[in-house]
Amino acid sequence: MRGSVTRLNKKIGCGFIPSEDGFEAYFDLSSLEGIDIQTLSIGKAVEYQEHFGSERLRAARVRVMSNPQSKSAVGSEK
């Protein structure tokens, strides 16, 4: 799947990506593939896989897209 980061907390190491069905997929440091959370920012285009965890929709194998098509995003970054 493709999306963009809408909420990000670098201090605690997690964020959210909206899914196509209207839910937000949660990711944390263990979800990142080949990137450091410090390189992410609100609006950054990413590719990921959706998984249903015990508590919420999770994003796995999150990686920055090499040729993103821009999407506007609204959110907060800490």
C-alpha positions in Angstrom: 0.0 0.0 0.0 1.0 3.6 -0.4 0.3 6.6 1.8 1.9 9.5 3.6 2.7 10.0 7.3 0.0 12.1 9.0 1.0 11.9 12.6 4.5 11.4 13.9 6.1 11.4 17.3 9.9 11.0 16.9 10.5 11.2 20.6 8.7 8.0 21.4 9.2 6.5 17.9 5.8 6.0 16.4 3.4 7.5 13.9 0.3 6.9 11.7 -0.5 6.5 8.0 -4.1 6.7 6.8 -5.3 3.6 5.0 -7.5 3.5 2.0 -10.5 2.4 4.1 -10.4 5.5 6.3 -8.6 4.0 9.3 -5.1 4.9 10.4 -2.4 2.3 10.4 0.0 2.6 13.4 3.7 2.1 13.0 6.7 2.1 15.4 10.4 1.7 15.2 10.1 -2.1 14.6 7.9 -1.3 11.5 10.5 0.7 9.7 12.5 -1.0 6.9 15.9 0.6 6.0 15.1 4.0 7.4 15.5 5.9 10.6 12.5 7.6 12.2 14.5 10.9 12.2 14.3 10.9 8.4 10.5 10.8 8.4 8.3 13.9 8.5 4.7 14.8 8.2 3.6 14.3 4.5 6.5 11.9 3.7 5.3 9.4 1.1 5.8 5.8 2.2 5.0 2.3 1.1 3.9 -0.3 3.7 1.9 -3.5 4.4 -1.2 -3.5 6.5 -1.6 -6.0 9.3 -4.4 -6.3 11.9 -2.8 -6.4 15.3 -4.6 -7.3 18.5 -5.5 -3.7 19.3 -5.4 -1.8 16.0 -4.4 -1.7 12.3 -0.6 -1.7 12.0 1.7 -0.7 9.2 4.7 -3.1 8.6 7.7 -2.9 6.4 7.4 0.9 6.2 9.8 2.4 3.7 10.1 5.8 2.0 9.0 5.9 -1.6 11.7 6.7 -4.1 9.4 8.6 -6.6 6.4 9.7 -4.6 3.4 11.4 -6.0 2.7 14.2 -3.5 -0.3 14.0 -1.2 -1.2 16.8 1.2 -1.3 15.8 4.8 -2.4 17.4 8.0 -1.0 16.4 11.3 1.3 17.2 14.1 5.0 16.3 14.7 6.7 16.2 18.0 
